[in-house]
């Protein structure tokens, strides 16, 4: 029997030790040493999904930021590998920050990354398991401008995303509009050999109707989706988001802007890959919210579930959990034709849990509001309330009563980097969501200890972290306001953990 990798044993230990550690989400074996925990370098290669991530290694003082690595054949069972990239004393950079993975013109998997303190760096795989990487001898291939150089007023060098197009290499470097350092943009470079790069121009223009002056474009991820293109990224103050638009001759023209995080939410740093089924799968870092102004020793590095981004027949974006998650379902429980009267709350006596998938088909009459209560204690003192309000065109997750603990902080802005701006503790995350007249509500809810992910009609996805203090806070209830709502079907599946027994290998 093959030995269980150390990382898999560490994840299993985290699950045993921490009551808030998710059971079927991707976890950092390094635990609290994963902040930031940006997913990076996602790549499908030779039949396996590879996911890299930032973590901090205290054994490397001054050079702590590294890239961890895990791979999977099914997106559920992950094998944790040794550190993929770290800054050595002979390297010009002092840490490995965000970037991406792609296949170069020679057919070799290649990583672009931000070398802390120096600029854009490269590494190429030396084996098909992507365990050994060789750094480019010319690193940094795009150096950070030195203080006072003119280029510093034209572009900035940060968070690369690199790709191949028509026999050439292109890279966008995320940032803000120079020289003013307001609003988000990215900067486009091109090369024929990966070593010599030519700066071209800003990649896109920000729209003040969509984004604010305080935002930036960090962790960019650019790809084609159907007949359109997507620029997925974060702004440090507001979290994960994406643009949808057209791409022509090295210029991206945004036509729509979509948030994936709202005040009070933890959704940060998206990263995607294209697999052999032509699925665009992505993860985001779900920040741990058990901290105020300082971190806590048991903070966890957690990714969201792998999600598929697609377009419907009208070209509108859709977000779904990957279908492989159905393999984790255990014996289902069913309810049907439940009438939830106006102003009442209906506890579900036979359905409860905190490692659970729920699927609801609901009819909400005009003027009505439907709600779902999860992680509810028997006396209702602890509970998280999900509200769907079609008239207000909104889904809300209210965590104001989620826990009796005093160390939870849902900070907004996520990164308050502007002078005079302080974080606020926001306990109700509100996301836009619209139902057409007479359209049923289809709600898929994934509960996994401290993780809550909500998918509504394939059009909206909301992520939240929950930390109930009572182990009995596992109840589920329904409620309605304004009119009676009808739950046509409700299915609940307890979910098994792919990490059970400390292995979870694939």
ABEGO torsion letter per residue (X at the ends): XBBBBAAAAAAAAAAAABAABBAABBBBAAEAABOBABBBGBBBBGGBBBBBBBBBBAABBGAABBBBBBBBAAGABBBBBBBABBBBAABABAEBBBBBBBBBAAGBBBBBBBBBGAEBBBBBBABAAGABBBBBAAOBABBBBBBGBAAAAABBBBGBBBBBBGGBBBBBBBEBBOAAGBEBBBBBBBBAAGABBBBABBABBBBAAABBAABBBBGBBBBBBEABBBBBBBBAAAEBBBBBBBBBGGBBBBABBBBABBBGBABBGBBBBBBAAGBBBBBBBBBBABBBABBBAABBBBBBBBBBBBBBAAGBBBBBBBAAAAAABBBBBBBBGBBBBBGBBBBBAABBEABBBBBBBBBBBBGBBBBBBBGBBAAGABBBBBBBBAAAGBBBBBAAAABABAABBBBOBABBABBGBBBBBBABBBBBBBBBBGBBBBBBBBBBEABBBBBBGGABBBBBBBBBABAABABBBBBBBGBBBBBABBBBBBBBBAABGGBGBX
